[in-house]
Amino acid sequence: MTIRRWACALLTLFLTTGAGARAPAHDAASSGPQRVEFPSLDAPDGLAIMLPAWWFRAPAEGAPSRAPAPVVVMLHGCRGMLNRNGEPAERYRDYAALLNAQGWDAIAVDSLSPRGETELCTQREGTRKVTQIQRRRDALGALEWLAAQPGVDASRLALLGWSNGGSTVLSATNLNHSEVARSRTRPRYAAAFYPGCETEGRRGYRPVSDTLLLVGLADDWTPSTPCQVLASEKSGYAVRVEAFEGAHHGFDGKAALTLRRDVPNGVNPGQGVHVGADAQAREQSRQILIQALQQAFTR
């Protein structure tokens, strides 16, 4: 082994054990999220990619200290995690507040910025600069890093993703990937909003945990049918699909329905895709998500 490769391997070991990652300086909840960094399992040339993340901690309810908390890892869609101010976008702040209200922490992970990208939506599938392999390794790195942090209940971790991040949830929980099968830390639960299910469906989906898929029946970007087929396969854990009539991609957001002609992928490539909120599906899906996580975290 050359001196350079030996040094890279030693540095990656240092980072992945947690010593080299930037962890929160204190346990108490603050007025906003704490920015942290942790190593992905994606390590080109033996050097781990360091991922920025925002840790939203649940209030301690007046106690001087708190018991170790469950943590939900939030994985962004193809638009990325950040708004124009370089902060977590409204969707992720809203979900963090929803999860914090249950007494759970949430951590929002940015997979794009450290790789020099701001969005993937307008990049054609197969040419995207950030791949599902990389994002799977980001999710696995998040789980391993969190499990080593004080104040975290490592037995109650969950993955939650949207669209491209939802596809990452499926990839990071599929035992047919060797690095998932080898992973030392596994989530208690996994949930995905309108993921692309074709790839993991073709591979064969063997989940490491119970999994919830929340999909819109009118979605012409990541259609619901492949997810329903994936869920019909028998495995050791339950894969549950909740499908919402008339709901399009992004149904749990707040923006009005629009046609995005700049997206080259979808059911009808070149014709654009519809994205927009559905108030009823939004409320129902949030309730279903919280109930599912409550059941998982109290088992």
Residue pairs with C-beta under 8 A, 6 or more apart in sequence:
1 9
5 46
8 45
8 46
8 47
9 46
11 20
11 46
11 47
11 48
12 39
12 43
12 46
12 47
12 48
14 20
15 21
15 39
15 48
15 50
16 39
16 41
16 48
16 141
16 144
16 145
17 148
18 38
18 145
18 148
18 149
20 39
21 36
21 37
21 38
21 39
21 50
21 145
22 35
22 36
22 37
22 38
23 36
23 149
24 34
24 36
24 55
24 57
24 149
25 34
27 57
27 60
27 65
27 66
27 150
27 151
28 57
28 60
29 57
29 58
29 59
29 60
29 100
30 57
33 54
33 55
33 56
33 57
33 88
33 96
33 108
34 54
34 55
34 57
35 52
35 53
35 54
35 55
36 52
36 53
36 54
36 55
36 107
37 50
37 51
37 52
37 53
38 50
38 51
38 53
38 141
38 142
38 145
39 48
39 49
39 50
39 51
39 141
39 145
40 48
40 49
40 50
40 51
40 134
40 137
40 138
40 141
41 48
41 137
41 138
41 140
41 141
41 144
41 179
42 48
42 49
42 133
42 134
42 137
42 138
42 141
43 49
48 141
49 114
49 115
49 134
49 138
50 114
51 109
51 110
51 111
51 114
51 138
51 141
51 142
52 110
52 113
52 114
53 107
53 108
53 109
53 110
53 142
54 81
54 87
54 88
54 92
54 107
54 108
55 105
55 106
55 107
56 93
56 96
56 97
56 99
56 100
56 105
56 106
56 107
56 108
57 69
57 100
57 105
58 69
58 99
58 100
58 101
58 102
58 103
58 104
58 105
59 100
60 66
66 151
67 153
68 151
68 152
68 153
68 154
69 103
69 104
69 105
69 151
69 152
69 153
69 156
70 103
70 104
70 105
70 153
70 156
70 157
70 158
70 188
70 293
70 297
71 104
71 105
71 106
71 107
71 146
71 152
71 153
71 156
71 157
71 158
72 99
72 104
72 105
72 106
72 107
72 157
72 158
72 159
72 160
72 293
73 106
73 107
73 109
73 139
73 142
73 143
73 146
73 157
73 158
73 159
73 160
73 187
74 92
74 95
74 96
74 106
74 107
74 108
74 109
74 160
74 161
74 165
75 109
75 111
75 135
75 138
75 139
75 159
75 160
75 161
75 162
75 165
75 166
75 168
75 169
76 89
76 92
76 108
76 109
76 110
76 111
76 112
76 161
76 162
76 164
76 165
77 121
77 161
77 162
77 163
77 164
77 165
77 166
78 119
78 120
78 121
78 163
78 164
79 89
79 119
79 120
79 121
80 89
80 110
80 112
80 113
80 117
80 118
80 119
80 120
81 88
81 89
81 92
81 108
81 109
81 110
81 111
81 112
81 113
82 88
82 89
82 110
82 113
82 118
83 89
83 90
88 96
88 108
90 254
91 162
91 252
91 253
92 108
95 106
95 160
96 106
96 108
98 286
98 290
99 105
99 106
99 293
100 106
102 290
102 293
102 294
104 293
104 297
105 152
107 142
107 146
109 138
109 139
109 142
111 130
111 134
111 135
111 138
112 118
112 119
112 120
112 130
115 129
115 130
115 134
116 129
117 129
117 130
120 128
120 129
120 130
120 164
121 260
121 262
121 263
122 262
122 263
122 264
123 129
123 264
124 264
124 265
125 265
132 167
132 168
132 171
132 199
133 171
135 164
135 165
135 168
135 171
135 172
136 168
136 171
136 172
136 177
136 179
136 180
137 179
138 168
139 159
139 168
139 169
139 171
139 172
140 172
140 179
140 180
140 183
140 185
143 157
143 159
143 183
143 185
143 186
143 187
144 183
144 184
144 185
146 152
146 154
146 157
146 185
147 154
147 157
147 184
147 185
148 154
154 185
155 188
156 188
156 296
156 297
157 185
157 187
157 188
158 187
158 188
158 189
158 190
158 191
158 293
158 296
158 297
159 169
159 172
159 173
159 187
159 189
159 190
159 191
160 169
160 190
160 191
160 192
160 289
161 167
161 168
161 169
161 191
161 192
161 193
161 195
162 192
162 193
162 194
162 252
163 193
163 194
163 195
163 196
163 221
163 222
163 249
163 250
164 196
165 192
166 192
166 193
166 194
166 195
166 196
166 213
166 222
167 192
167 195
167 196
167 197
167 199
167 200
167 222
169 190
169 191
169 192
169 195
169 211
170 190
170 192
170 195
170 197
170 199
170 200
170 205
170 211
170 230
171 177
171 180
171 199
171 200
172 180
172 190
173 180
173 186
173 187
173 190
173 207
173 208
173 209
173 211
174 180
174 200
174 203
174 204
174 205
174 206
174 207
174 208
175 181
175 206
175 207
175 208
176 203
176 204
176 205
176 206
177 203
180 208
183 208
186 208
186 209
187 208
187 209
188 209
188 296
188 297
188 299
189 209
189 210
189 211
189 212
189 292
189 293
189 296
189 297
190 207
190 208
190 209
190 210
190 211
190 212
191 211
191 212
191 213
191 214
191 289
191 292
191 293
192 211
192 212
192 213
192 214
193 214
193 215
193 252
193 285
194 214
194 215
194 216
194 219
194 221
194 222
194 224
194 249
194 250
194 251
195 213
195 215
195 222
195 227
196 222
196 226
197 213
197 222
197 226
197 227
197 229
197 230
198 226
200 230
201 226
201 227
201 229
201 230
201 233
204 233
205 230
205 233
205 235
205 239
206 235
206 236
207 235
207 236
207 237
207 239
208 237
209 237
209 296
210 237
210 238
210 239
210 240
210 292
210 296
211 237
211 238
211 239
211 240
212 240
212 242
212 288
212 289
212 292
213 227
213 230
213 231
213 239
213 240
213 241
213 242
214 242
214 244
214 252
214 285
214 288
214 289
215 222
215 224
215 227
215 228
215 241
215 242
215 243
215 244
215 247
216 224
216 243
216 244
216 246
216 247
216 248
216 249
216 251
216 278
216 281
217 224
217 243
217 244
217 245
217 246
217 247
218 245
218 246
218 247
218 248
218 274
219 247
219 248
219 249
220 248
220 249
220 266
220 267
220 268
220 273
220 274
221 248
221 249
221 263
221 265
221 266
221 267
221 273
221 274
221 275
222 249
222 266
223 267
224 241
224 243
227 241
228 241
228 243
230 239
231 239
231 240
231 241
233 239
240 292
242 284
242 285
242 288
244 251
244 278
244 280
244 281
244 284
244 285
246 278
246 281
247 278
247 281
248 257
248 274
248 275
248 276
248 278
249 273
249 274
249 275
249 276
250 275
250 276
250 277
251 276
251 277
251 278
251 281
251 282
251 285
252 277
252 281
252 282
252 285
252 286
253 276
253 277
253 282
254 277
254 282
255 275
255 276
255 277
256 276
256 277
257 274
257 275
257 276
257 277
258 274
258 275
258 276
259 272
259 273
259 274
260 272
260 273
260 274
260 275
261 271
261 272
262 272
263 272
263 273
264 270
265 273
266 272
266 273
267 273
